Amino acid sequence: MGKRNRGNRYTKKELTQLIMQIFMLNPLHAFNYRQISKRLDIHDTGGKQLIVATLSELAMSGRVEEVYTGKYKMKPLDSFVIGRIEFAAKGKTYVVPENDSDSMEIIIPTANLNHALHGDKVKVSLYARRRRGGGTEGEVVEILERAKTQIVGVIEISRNYAFLIPSGKQIPYDIFLPASELDQALDGDKVIVEIAEWPQSAKNPIGRVVKVLGRPGDHETEMHAILAEFNLPNEFSENIDQAAEEIDAEISPAEISKRRDFRDICTFTIDPEDAKDFDDALSYRDLDNGNVEVGIHIADVTHYVQPNTTLDKEAQERGTSVYLVDRVVPMLPERLSNLVCSLRPKEDKLTYSAVFELDENANIVKEWFGRTIINSDRRFTYAEAQNIIDAEEGELATELFALNKLAKSLRENRFKKGAISFDKIEVKFHIDETGKPLDVYFRESKDSNKLIEEFMLLANKQVANVIGNVTKGTPARTFVYRIHDEPDPQKLDVFSRFIKKFGYTIQTGSTKIVANSMNSLLKSVQGRSEQNVIEQMAVRSMAKAIYSTDNIGHYGLAFRYYTHFTSPIRRYPDMMVHRLLDRYLKNGNSATKKKYENMCEHASFMEQRAASAERASIKYKQVEFMQDKIGFVFDGVISGVTEWGLYVEIIENKIEGLVSIRDMEDDYYTFDDKFFCLIGEHRKKRYELGDNIKIQIISVNVVKKQLDFVIAEQ
């Protein structure tokens, strides 16, 4: 009697998944319904009939093939793809292939995920058939790497068990928590849960609480939750801090003798007001021949952090420092990042330098790369340096003014060669001692910022050039490049159609024509209400910059060779570059390409993860800033259009919220995915990207980082 109803314990979807798992684990074997029934321990007639029907449907869909009557086998598939799972809006799931040349859209039906989660690196088997409407369907056959095993959310406790309700939209499953695994968490607490197991036949993973963060809405709770949500650390372990404490910071005469000494040459740093880790310094001196010498001096982190040590492994794993709205989570412990390596004024510091002799037009006459020692004369903030540049007087005014003039020449030359000017608006907050945002403001890039930027770009470019630009016939050497591919023509076409509604156009053709046209557009939108939307869309039309050992150049900067050399305190790739440069300057053999390519992939991945955490922290503070403004009306611009509503950015503070389509009660609106607009069925009213619109705030959910708007009376 107990076995009669076993077929009914599985839903059709669950049964399909279990049958497909049998085929995937035994791709060379054929099975009939009796063999499947036996493996699944299903013995009742109804259950067997359901298996027969499921096998028939799987054969019709192309996922298995009937090799002879009643016997089925895994259908030979076209190929496998390695990529990462992306959970998109409205339940759509797809795989982003690792190989950029593989641009096809690979859709993964929910039944084919096989417990893969957002961000997981997976092996996907592609079906021979194509999906209706384009794209290829696939199935996860192996999870190669979990993006995260720890999930952040709010706990809901019942008498004998509990569930974690994940905070992120990209975890579609609640996590079951046995009563014995709650770690004293209270109902409603925000916690971190580790997935302990996930049986194949179970819909929900089973987890245990590993850390109680606190109550939702508390500043510290939410900042730690953001770090945990993106699987980023918030502190160093005791052994890492201890390793940093054991570093010998003394600079011996023997070490100084190995280096070029710049301590008597005018040297200074320019950094944000709240900076503590000073990666880079500039030195300046006039030469007798009328040219100038500019030294770009970078903290010599690799002198202190040796390969394969505890500190090095930790830095490599982190990949980058993480910048949230109120804090920095450093890549290296504070003793190194803020003290030993930081180029603090009036202290001897070890550096790795790129030194250039430049003529009055910023052309390179000579260049030199090597290890140095400096003693910075002055630490400027960007605001202090800007005031001196504007007034043309003050401490080191002559040097600052001369460097600014050279920087402008360097910038002008870049744009002539096709560089694109993306001066992105930075959203910043004035925050009180409790973490509450008091005000939103925008950081503007001025001459002092651009001065530093141009000389850092020069050093990065020339370091890459000296390694990569070898004579024909000379063996290439493995190196870490910062690459940026040309824009996808389809994305450019979408962008071109989008800006036409504002009266703008861009020219297509050669990369230089596109770049010049894009620069002209970005200049035209300065100060206009649509500026931020157009700038964001322009960035989205471009490829993402990544690290790679395969050099394709940097499209956005119009550099044939480019790397990251100038920030080893906060970026691990810069440490890799320092080591490789040192190796090759000493005529060492080429490093192992595969090893460095794997390190590049990890660094690129961690960089994207850190950027996502930064955006999440900004979004949280933006929503928190608006929580006392329910009922207020603001001028906005439509920044996104979807089938579920309109995203609107408030013009005065760049804060975005959603007008849900269900709250647009004056008509029945449908989404036109070709022109990215909502159209009223009866009145034909259109809402399009970039439209100016008045909105009223109707609700604020700080914990979910959500703002809800309705359209205000025009």
C-alpha positions in Angstrom: 0.0 0.0 0.0 2.9 2.4 0.8 4.2 2.2 -2.7 1.0 2.6 -4.6 1.0 6.4 -4.6 4.8 7.0 -5.0 4.4 8.3 -8.5 2.2 11.1 -7.1 5.0 12.4 -4.8 6.7 14.1 -7.7 5.2 16.9 -9.7 5.6 16.7 -13.5 8.4 19.2 -13.4 10.3 17.3 -10.6 9.9 14.0 -12.5 11.2 15.5 -15.7 14.3 16.8 -13.8 14.9 13.4 -12.2 14.6 11.5 -15.5 16.9 13.9 -17.2 19.5 13.5 -14.4 19.5 9.7 -15.1 20.1 10.3 -18.8 22.8 12.9 -18.1 24.7 10.6 -15.7 24.4 7.8 -18.2 24.7 9.5 -21.6 25.7 6.3 -23.5 22.9 4.0 -22.1 19.4 3.6 -23.3 16.5 3.2 -20.8 12.8 2.1 -21.1 10.1 3.2 -18.7 10.6 0.1 -16.5 14.2 0.8 -15.9 13.5 4.4 -15.1 10.7 3.4 -12.8 13.0 1.0 -10.9 15.7 3.7 -10.5 13.2 6.2 -9.1 11.5 3.6 -6.9 8.1 4.2 -8.6 6.0 1.0 -8.8 2.3 2.1 -9.1 0.6 2.1 -12.5 -0.2 5.9 -12.4 3.4 6.7 -11.8 4.7 4.5 -14.6 2.2 6.0 -17.0 3.5 9.5 -16.1 7.0 8.3 -16.8 5.9 7.0 -20.2 4.3 10.3 -21.0 7.3 12.3 -19.8 9.7 10.2 -21.9 7.5 10.8 -25.0 7.5 14.6 -24.4 11.3 14.7 -23.8 11.8 12.9 -27.2 9.4 15.4 -28.9 11.3 18.3 -27.4 14.6 17.0 -28.7 16.2 16.4 -25.3 16.3 12.6 -25.7 15.9 10.3 -28.7 14.0 7.0 -29.1 16.7 4.7 -30.3 14.2 1.9 -30.8 10.6 1.4 -29.7 10.3 2.3 -26.0 14.0 2.8 -25.4 15.4 6.3 -25.0 18.9 7.7 -24.9 20.4 11.1 -24.3 20.4 12.9 -27.6 23.8 13.7 -29.0 24.1 17.4 -28.5 25.9 20.0 -30.6 28.5 21.1 -28.0 29.2 22.2 -24.5 29.7 25.8 -23.3 31.4 27.0 -20.1 29.8 30.2 -18.7 28.1 31.9 -15.8 24.5 31.7 -14.9 22.5 35.0 -15.1 19.1 35.3 -13.5 17.4 38.1 -15.4 14.1 39.9 -14.8 10.8 38.0 -14.9 12.3 34.6 -14.4 14.4 34.5 -17.5 17.7 32.6 -17.0 20.6 32.4 -19.4 24.3 31.6 -19.6 27.0 34.2 -20.5 29.7 32.1 -22.2 33.3 32.6 -21.1 34.4 32.8 -24.7 33.4 36.4 -25.9 33.3 35.2 -29.5 30.4 33.0 -28.6 27.7 35.7 -28.7 24.7 33.4 -29.0 21.9 33.7 -26.4 21.7 30.5 -24.4 18.4 30.2 -22.5 18.2 27.8 -19.5 14.7 26.7 -18.6 14.1 26.5 -14.9 13.7 22.7 -15.1 17.2 22.6 -16.6 19.1 24.6 -13.9 19.8 21.5 -11.8 20.4 23.6 -8.7 22.6 26.2 -10.4 22.3 29.7 -8.9 23.1 33.2 -10.2 26.8 33.7 -10.9 27.7 30.0 -10.8 30.3 28.9 -13.3 28.7 26.0 -15.1 29.1 23.5 -18.0 26.1 23.7 -20.3 25.0 21.2 -22.8 23.4 22.8 -25.9 20.3 21.2 -27.5 20.5 20.5 -31.2 17.3 22.4 -31.8 16.9 26.2 -31.7 14.3 28.0 -29.6 11.4 29.6 -31.3 12.1 33.3 -31.8 15.9 32.7 -31.8 18.5 31.7 -29.3 19.7 28.3 -28.2 18.3 26.2 -25.3 20.7 24.5 -22.9 20.9 22.4 -19.7 23.3 22.7 -16.8 25.2 19.4 -16.7 27.8 20.4 -14.1 28.4 23.2 -11.6 32.1 24.0 -11.9 32.3 26.8 -9.3 29.7 28.2 -6.9 29.6 32.0 -7.0 28.5 31.9 -3.4 27.6 29.3 -0.8 26.6 31.9 1.7 23.3 33.8 1.3 22.1 36.9 3.0 18.5 37.4 4.0 15.9 37.8 6.7 15.0 34.8 8.9 11.4 33.7 9.5 11.1 31.3 12.4 8.3 28.9 13.1 8.0 26.5 16.1 10.1 23.6 14.7 12.0 25.1 11.7 12.7 28.4 9.9 13.3 29.7 6.4 15.7 32.3 5.1 14.0 34.8 2.7 17.0 35.9 0.6 17.5 39.6 0.2 18.8 39.4 -3.4 16.3 39.1 -6.2 18.7 36.6 -7.9 18.2 33.8 -5.4 14.7 32.4 -6.3 14.6 29.8 -3.5 13.9 30.2 0.2 16.4 28.2 2.3 15.1 25.7 4.8 16.8 26.0 8.3 16.4 23.2 10.9 15.7 24.6 14.4 19.1 23.3 15.5 20.9 25.5 13.0 19.7 29.0 13.9 22.7 30.2 16.0 20.5 32.2 18.4 19.0 34.2 15.5 15.7 35.9 16.3 12.7 36.1 14.0 13.2 39.0 11.6 17.0 39.2 12.0 19.2 39.7 8.9 21.6 36.8 8.8 24.2 35.0 6.7 23.2 31.4 5.9 25.5 28.7 4.5 24.0 26.1 2.2 24.8 22.8 3.9 23.2 20.4 1.4 20.8 20.4 -1.5 19.4 16.9 -2.2 18.6 16.3 -5.9 14.9 15.7 -5.3 14.5 18.8 -3.0 13.2 22.1 -4.3 14.8 24.1 -1.5 18.4 24.0 -0.2 19.0 23.2 3.4 21.2 25.6 5.3 22.6 26.8 8.6 23.0 30.3 10.1 26.7 31.2 10.2 26.4 34.9 11.3 23.7 37.1 12.7 24.2 40.6 11.2 21.5 42.4 13.2 18.2 44.1 12.6 17.2 45.1 9.0 17.6 48.9 8.4 20.5 49.4 10.8 23.4 51.0 9.0 26.1 48.6 10.1 23.8 45.6 9.5 23.1 46.7 5.9 26.7 47.5 5.0 27.9 44.1 6.3 24.9 42.5 4.5 26.0 44.1 1.2 29.5 42.8 1.5 28.2 39.3 2.4 25.6 39.4 -0.4 28.5 39.8 -2.9 30.7 37.3 -1.1 33.2 39.9 -0.1 35.1 40.0 3.3 34.7 42.8 5.8 37.8 42.1 7.9 41.1 40.2 7.9 41.7 37.0 9.8 44.0 37.1 12.7 46.9 35.3 10.8 46.7 37.9 8.0 46.9 40.8 10.4 49.8 39.0 12.1 51.6 38.5 8.9 51.3 42.2 8.1 52.6 43.1 11.6 55.7 41.0 11.0 56.7 42.9 7.8 60.0 44.8 8.4 59.3 48.4 7.4 62.9 49.6 7.9 64.7 50.7 4.7 68.3 49.5 4.9 71.3 51.4 3.2 71.8 48.3 1.2 68.3 48.5 -0.2 68.7 52.2 -1.0 71.9 51.5 -2.9 70.0 49.3 -5.3 67.6 52.1 -6.2 67.5 55.4 -8.1 67.2 58.1 -5.5 64.6 60.8 -5.9 64.5 62.1 -2.4 66.0 65.5 -3.3 63.7 66.1 -6.2 60.3 67.9 -5.8 57.7 65.2 -5.2 54.1 65.3 -4.0 50.8 63.4 -3.9 47.3 64.5 -4.9 44.4 62.4 -3.6 40.8 62.7 -2.3 40.4 64.4 1.0 39.4 61.2 2.8 42.2 59.0 1.3 44.7 57.2 3.5 46.3 54.8 1.0 48.5 57.0 -1.3 49.5 54.7 -4.2 51.1 57.3 -6.4 53.3 60.4 -6.4 54.6 62.8 -9.0 58.1 64.3 -9.1 59.0 67.3 -11.3 62.2 69.0 -12.3 63.4 71.3 -15.2 66.3 70.0 -17.3 69.2 72.0 -18.7 68.1 71.3 -22.3 64.7 73.0 -21.8 62.8 69.8 -21.3 61.3 68.5 -18.1 61.6 65.3 -16.2 58.3 63.9 -14.7 58.5 60.8 -12.4 55.4 58.7 -11.8 56.3 56.9 -8.5 54.1 54.0 -7.4 54.2 52.3 -4.0 56.5 49.3 -4.2 54.1 46.9 -2.6 55.8 43.8 -4.1 59.0 44.6 -2.2 57.0 43.9 1.0 54.5 41.3 -0.3 56.5 38.4 -1.7 54.9 35.8 -4.1 53.0 32.8 -2.5 53.2 34.2 1.0 50.1 34.4 3.2 49.6 38.1 2.4 50.1 37.5 -1.3 47.5 34.7 -1.5 45.0 36.8 0.5 45.5 39.8 -1.8 45.2 37.6 -4.9 41.9 36.1 -3.7 40.4 39.5 -2.8 41.7 41.0 -6.1 40.8 44.6 -5.2 39.9 46.9 -2.4 36.1 47.5 -2.1 34.7 51.0 -1.8 31.3 51.4 -0.2 29.7 54.8 0.5 31.1 55.0 4.0 34.2 52.7 4.1 37.0 51.0 2.3 37.5 47.3 2.6 41.2 47.1 1.7 42.9 44.4 -0.3 45.9 44.6 2.1 45.9 45.0 5.9 45.9 48.6 7.2 49.5 48.4 8.3 50.6 47.9 4.7 47.9 49.9 2.8 47.9 53.0 5.1 51.3 53.0 6.7 54.2 50.9 5.3 53.4 51.2 1.6 51.4 54.5 1.5 53.4 57.4 0.1 53.0 59.6 3.1 54.7 63.1 3.2 58.0 63.6 4.8 58.8 59.9 5.0 61.3 57.8 2.9 59.3 55.4 0.8 60.2 52.6 -1.6 58.6 53.0 -5.1 58.5 51.5 -8.5 58.8 54.3 -11.0 58.2 55.3 -14.6 60.3 58.4 -15.4 59.9 60.5 -18.5 61.8 63.3 -20.2 59.1 65.4 -22.0 59.3 68.3 -24.3 57.0 71.3 -24.1 54.2 69.4 -26.0 54.4 66.4 -23.7 56.2 64.2 -26.3 58.4 61.5 -24.8 62.1 62.2 -25.4 63.4 59.5 -23.0 61.9 57.0 -20.6 63.1 54.9 -17.7 61.5 52.2 -15.5 62.9 50.8 -12.3 62.9 50.8 -8.5 63.4 54.0 -6.6 63.2 55.7 -3.3 61.3 59.0 -2.7 60.4 61.4 0.1 57.2 63.3 -0.7 57.3 67.0 0.1 53.6 67.6 0.3 50.3 65.8 0.4 47.6 67.8 -1.6 43.9 67.1 -1.7 42.3 67.5 -5.1 40.6 70.7 -3.9 43.8 72.2 -2.6 45.6 71.5 -5.8 42.7 72.9 -7.8 42.8 76.1 -5.9 46.5 76.6 -6.6 46.0 75.8 -10.3 43.1 78.3 -10.6 45.0 81.0 -8.7 48.4 80.2 -10.2 49.9 80.8 -6.9 50.6 78.9 -3.7 52.8 76.1 -2.5 54.5 74.3 -5.5 52.4 76.5 -7.9 55.1 76.5 -10.6 55.3 72.7 -10.6 51.6 72.2 -10.5 50.9 74.7 -13.2 53.6 73.2 -15.5 52.3 69.6 -14.9 48.7 70.7 -15.6 49.8 72.2 -18.9 51.6 69.0 -19.9 48.5 67.0 -18.8 46.3 69.0 -21.1 48.6 68.3 -24.0 48.5 64.6 -23.2 44.7 64.6 -23.0 44.4 66.6 -26.3 46.7 64.1 -28.0 44.6 61.1 -26.7 41.4 62.6 -28.1 43.0 63.3 -31.4 43.9 59.6 -31.6 40.3 58.5 -30.9 40.0 58.3 -27.1 36.4 58.7 -25.7 35.7 61.2 -22.9 33.6 59.4 -20.3 33.5 61.8 -17.4 31.0 59.8 -15.4 29.0 61.6 -12.7 30.0 60.3 -9.2 27.2 60.2 -6.6 28.5 61.0 -3.1 26.9 61.5 0.3 27.4 63.6 3.4 26.9 61.1 6.2 26.6 61.7 10.0 28.3 59.6 12.7 25.4 57.1 12.7 25.6 56.5 8.9 22.5 58.5 8.1 22.8 60.4 4.7 22.3 64.1 5.2 22.8 65.2 1.6 23.5 63.9 -1.9 26.1 65.6 -4.1 28.1 64.9 -7.2 31.8 64.8 -7.5 33.0 66.8 -10.5 36.3 66.0 -12.3 38.4 69.1 -12.5 41.9 69.9 -13.7 43.6 68.5 -10.6 41.8 65.2 -11.1 42.6 65.1 -14.8 46.3 66.0 -14.1 46.8 62.9 -12.0 44.7 60.8 -14.4 46.8 61.7 -17.5 50.1 60.9 -15.9 48.8 57.6 -14.5 47.5 56.8 -18.0 50.9 57.7 -19.5 52.7 55.4 -17.1 50.2 52.5 -17.7 50.5 52.9 -21.4 54.3 53.1 -21.6 54.8 50.1 -19.2 52.6 48.0 -21.4 54.3 49.3 -24.5 57.8 48.5 -23.4 56.8 44.9 -22.8 54.2 44.3 -25.5 55.5 46.3 -28.4 58.4 44.0 -29.4 60.1 43.9 -32.8 58.9 41.5 -35.4 60.3 38.0 -34.9 60.9 38.5 -31.2 59.0 36.0 -29.0 56.1 37.6 -27.2 56.2 37.7 -23.4 53.3 36.9 -21.1 52.0 40.1 -19.6 48.9 41.5 -17.9 47.0 43.9 -20.2 44.0 46.0 -19.5 41.9 45.5 -22.6 38.7 47.1 -23.9 37.1 45.7 -27.1 35.4 47.7 -29.8 31.7 48.3 -29.3 29.2 45.8 -30.6 27.6 47.3 -33.8 24.1 46.1 -32.7 24.4 47.9 -29.4 25.6 51.0 -31.2 22.6 50.8 -33.5 20.2 50.6 -30.5 22.0 53.5 -28.8 21.8 55.5 -32.1 18.1 55.0 -32.3 17.6 55.9 -28.7 19.4 59.3 -28.9 17.5 60.3 -32.1 14.4 61.1 -30.0 16.5 63.8 -28.3 17.7 65.2 -31.6 21.2 63.7 -31.3 23.0 61.5 -33.8 26.3 59.6 -33.9 28.3 58.6 -36.9 29.4 55.0 -37.5 32.3 53.7 -39.5 35.9 53.5 -38.4 36.6 53.3 -34.7 38.0 56.8 -34.8 34.9 58.2 -36.4 32.7 56.5 -33.8 34.9 57.9 -31.0 35.0 61.4 -32.3 31.2 61.3 -32.8 30.7 59.9 -29.3 32.9 62.7 -27.8 30.9 65.3 -29.6 27.6 63.8 -28.3 28.9 63.6 -24.7 29.9 67.3 -24.9 26.5 68.3 -26.3 24.6 66.7 -23.4 26.5 68.4 -20.6 24.2 70.2 -18.2 21.0 68.9 -19.8 18.3 66.9 -18.0 19.0 63.9 -20.3 22.8 63.9 -19.6 22.9 61.1 -17.1 20.6 58.8 -19.0 22.5 59.3 -22.3 25.8 58.8 -20.6 24.6 55.6 -19.0 23.3 54.3 -22.3 26.6 55.2 -24.0 28.5 53.2 -21.4 26.2 50.2 -21.9 26.8 50.4 -25.6 30.5 49.8 -25.0 32.3 46.6 -24.1 33.6 46.1 -20.5 37.3 46.5 -19.8 38.9 43.4 -18.4 42.3 42.0 -17.6 43.9 39.5 -20.1 47.2 38.2 -21.3 45.9 38.5 -24.9 46.3 42.1 -25.9 43.6 43.6 -28.2 44.3 47.2 -27.2 42.1 49.6 -25.2 39.4 51.0 -27.5 38.1 53.7 -25.0 41.5 55.1 -24.4 42.7 54.6 -28.0 45.8 52.8 -26.8 47.4 49.9 -28.6 49.0 48.7 -25.4 47.6 49.4 -21.9 48.0 47.9 -18.4 47.4 48.8 -14.8 50.7 49.6 -13.1 49.7 52.5 -10.8 47.6 51.2 -7.9 49.2 48.1 -6.4 47.9 48.9 -2.9 44.3 48.4 -4.0 44.5 46.3 -7.2 46.2 42.9 -7.4 46.8 43.1 -11.2 49.1 46.0 -10.6 51.2 43.8 -8.3 51.3 41.2 -11.1 52.5 43.9 -13.5 55.2 45.1 -11.2 56.6 41.5 -10.8 56.4 40.8 -14.6 58.0 44.2 -15.4 60.8 43.5 -13.0 61.3 40.0 -14.4 61.6 41.3 -18.0 63.8 44.3 -17.2 66.2 41.7 -15.8 65.9 39.7 -19.1 64.0 36.9 -17.4 62.1 34.2 -19.4 58.5 34.6 -20.3 56.1 33.7 -17.5 53.5 30.9 -17.8 50.6 32.3 -19.9 47.9 29.9 -18.6 48.7 30.7 -15.0 48.5 34.4 -15.6 45.4 34.2 -17.7 43.6 32.4 -14.9 44.7 35.1 -12.5 43.5 37.8 -14.9 40.0 36.1 -15.1 39.8 36.0 -11.4 40.8 39.7 -11.0 38.3 40.7 -13.6 35.6 38.8 -11.8 36.4 40.3 -8.4 36.5 43.7 -9.9 33.0 43.4 -11.2 31.8 42.0 -7.9 33.3 44.9 -6.0 31.7 47.4 -8.4 28.3 45.7 -7.9 28.7 46.0 -4.1 29.6 49.7 -4.5 26.5 50.3 -6.6 24.4 48.4 -4.0 25.7 50.6 -1.2 25.0 53.8 -3.2 21.5 52.5 -3.9 20.9 51.8 -0.3 21.9 55.3 0.8 19.9 56.9 -1.9 16.7 55.1 -0.8 17.5 55.8 2.8 17.9 59.5 2.0 14.4 59.5 0.4 12.5 57.7 3.2 11.2 60.9 4.8 10.0 62.3 1.4 6.9 60.2 0.8 4.3 62.3 -1.0 6.9 64.7 -2.5 6.8 65.5 -6.2 10.0 65.7 -8.3 11.0 66.3 -11.9 12.4 63.1 -13.4 13.5 61.5 -16.6 12.6 58.0 -17.8 15.7 55.9 -17.4 14.3 52.5 -18.2 11.2 51.0 -19.7 10.1 47.4 -19.1 7.0 45.2 -19.3 6.4 45.9 -15.6 6.8 49.6 -15.6 8.9 52.7 -15.9 12.2 53.4 -14.2 12.5 57.2 -13.5 15.6 59.0 -12.4 15.0 62.2 -10.3 16.9 65.0 -12.0 18.1 66.9 -8.9 19.7 63.9 -7.2 20.0 61.1 -9.8 18.0 58.7 -7.6 16.0 56.1 -9.4 12.6 54.4 -8.6 9.9 52.5 -10.3 6.5 53.5 -11.6 4.7 50.1 -11.7 2.5 49.5 -14.7 -0.3 48.4 -12.4 -0.3 52.0 -10.9 -0.8 53.6 -14.3 -4.5 53.6 -14.0 -5.4 56.1 -16.8 -5.2 53.4 -19.5 -4.1 49.8 -20.2 -0.4 50.0 -21.1 1.6 47.4 -23.1 5.3 47.2 -23.6 6.8 47.7 -27.1 10.2 45.9 -26.9 11.3 47.2 -30.3 11.1 50.9 -29.3 11.4 50.5 -25.5 8.2 52.3 -24.7 4.9 51.8 -23.0 1.8 52.5 -25.1 -1.7 53.1 -23.8 -4.2 50.9 -25.6 -7.0 53.4 -25.8 -5.5 56.9 -25.7 -2.2 55.9 -27.4 -0.2 57.8 -24.8 3.5 56.8 -25.1 6.2 56.7 -22.4 9.7 56.4 -23.8 13.3 56.4 -22.6 14.4 59.9 -21.9 11.0 61.5 -21.6 10.7 64.2 -18.9 8.1 63.3 -16.3 6.8 64.4 -12.9 6.6 61.7 -10.3 5.4 61.4 -6.7 7.0 59.1 -4.1 4.4 56.7 -2.7 6.6 54.2 -0.8 10.2 53.6 0.3 11.6 50.2 1.3 15.1 50.7 2.7 15.8 47.0 3.3 14.9 46.0 -0.3 16.5 49.2 -1.7 13.3 50.0 -3.5 11.5 53.3 -4.3 8.0 53.3 -5.7 6.7 56.3 -7.7 3.4 57.2 -9.4 3.1 59.7 -12.2 2.1 63.0 -10.8 -0.2 65.4 -12.6 1.6 67.1 -15.4 
